[in-house]
Amino acid sequence: MRTFILTLIIVLAASTFTMAQTTLTITNKTSSDLYGLYTSGTKGDLLPEDLLEVGSEAYITYPEGYDCEVVLQITHDNAGEEEVAFEFELDICEAKTLVIYETYYLLNGVKFRYDE
């Protein structure tokens, strides 16, 4: 019985942890401004403003209970039409920082190339 209760407490604690809201910091280190940030499971743009300028960062807070696995798309505004510039499959329960460069990105400080 004691083992059952301990297991139940661990499971409840783990599920509470995954349901907490999480914040992802995104930094634009490319050579152009980015105009939109979209993620699966939401309606509309998540950027606090419509623009993520070169060298700036945005803080995206996912609400409690949000699915950990997301697809994140970041767009350019090309002559009035948004085109997807970058797309990432992320585990937002683990991801805390995303720094975007032209040919690679840093996810939680680890370097990844887009062509990998």
C-alpha positions as CSV (number, residue, x, y, z in Angstrom):
1,M,0.0,0.0,0.0
2,R,2.8,2.4,0.9
3,T,4.5,1.7,-2.5
4,F,1.2,2.4,-4.3
5,I,0.7,5.8,-2.5
6,L,4.3,6.8,-3.3
7,T,3.9,5.9,-6.9
8,L,0.6,7.8,-7.1
9,I,2.3,10.9,-5.6
10,I,5.2,10.7,-8.1
11,V,2.7,10.4,-11.1
12,L,0.6,13.3,-9.9
13,A,3.7,15.4,-9.4
14,A,5.0,14.6,-12.9
15,S,1.7,15.4,-14.5
16,T,1.5,18.7,-12.6
17,F,5.0,19.6,-13.8
18,T,4.1,19.0,-17.4
19,M,1.0,21.1,-17.1
20,A,2.7,24.2,-15.8
21,Q,3.0,27.1,-18.2
22,T,6.3,27.4,-19.9
23,T,8.2,30.4,-21.5
24,L,10.4,30.1,-24.6
25,T,12.8,33.0,-25.4
26,I,13.3,33.4,-29.2
27,T,16.2,35.7,-30.4
28,N,16.5,36.8,-34.0
29,K,20.2,36.8,-35.0
30,T,19.5,36.7,-38.7
31,S,20.1,39.6,-41.1
32,S,16.4,40.4,-41.6
33,D,13.3,41.2,-39.5
34,L,10.8,38.4,-38.9
35,Y,7.1,39.2,-38.9
36,G,5.2,36.3,-37.5
37,L,5.6,33.4,-35.2
38,Y,3.0,30.6,-35.4
39,T,2.7,27.4,-33.4
40,S,0.5,24.4,-33.7
41,G,-2.4,24.2,-31.4
42,T,-3.1,28.0,-31.3
43,K,-5.2,30.5,-33.3
44,G,-3.1,33.3,-34.7
45,D,0.2,34.9,-34.0
46,L,2.0,34.5,-30.7
47,L,4.4,37.4,-31.0
48,P,3.6,40.2,-28.6
49,E,4.1,42.5,-31.5
50,D,3.9,41.8,-35.2
51,L,7.7,42.2,-35.6
52,L,10.8,40.5,-34.3
53,E,13.5,42.8,-35.4
54,V,17.1,41.8,-36.1
55,G,18.9,41.4,-32.7
56,S,15.7,41.5,-30.6
57,E,14.1,38.7,-28.6
58,A,10.5,37.7,-27.8
59,Y,9.2,35.8,-24.9
60,I,6.5,33.3,-25.8
61,T,4.5,31.9,-22.9
62,Y,2.6,28.7,-23.5
63,P,-0.4,28.3,-21.1
64,E,-0.8,25.6,-18.6
65,G,-1.9,22.3,-20.1
66,Y,-0.4,23.1,-23.6
67,D,0.8,20.1,-25.5
68,C,4.6,19.8,-25.2
69,E,5.3,18.8,-28.8
70,V,4.7,21.8,-31.2
71,V,5.6,22.8,-34.7
72,L,6.9,26.4,-34.7
73,Q,6.9,28.5,-37.9
74,I,8.5,31.9,-38.3
75,T,7.8,34.0,-41.3
76,H,9.2,36.8,-43.4
77,D,7.0,39.5,-44.9
78,N,7.9,39.3,-48.6
79,A,6.1,42.1,-50.5
80,G,3.1,41.9,-48.2
81,E,2.9,38.1,-48.3
82,E,4.1,36.0,-45.4
83,E,6.3,33.1,-46.3
84,V,7.7,30.5,-43.9
85,A,11.3,31.3,-43.3
86,F,12.0,28.8,-40.5
87,E,10.2,25.8,-39.1
88,F,11.1,23.9,-35.9
89,E,9.7,20.8,-34.2
90,L,10.1,21.5,-30.5
91,D,9.4,20.1,-27.2
92,I,8.4,23.3,-25.4
93,C,8.4,21.5,-22.0
94,E,12.2,21.1,-22.5
95,A,13.1,24.1,-24.8
96,K,13.8,27.4,-23.0
97,T,15.9,29.3,-25.5
98,L,15.9,29.4,-29.3
99,V,18.4,31.6,-31.1
100,I,17.9,31.8,-34.9
101,Y,20.9,32.5,-37.2
102,E,20.9,32.3,-41.1
103,T,22.4,28.8,-41.4
104,Y,22.0,27.3,-37.9
105,Y,20.2,27.7,-34.6
106,L,20.9,27.3,-31.0
107,L,18.3,25.4,-28.9
108,N,19.1,25.6,-25.2
109,G,22.7,26.5,-26.2
110,V,23.2,23.5,-28.4
111,K,24.0,24.2,-32.1
112,F,22.0,22.6,-34.9
113,R,22.2,23.2,-38.7
114,Y,19.1,23.5,-40.7
115,D,20.2,20.8,-43.2
116,E,20.7,18.1,-40.5
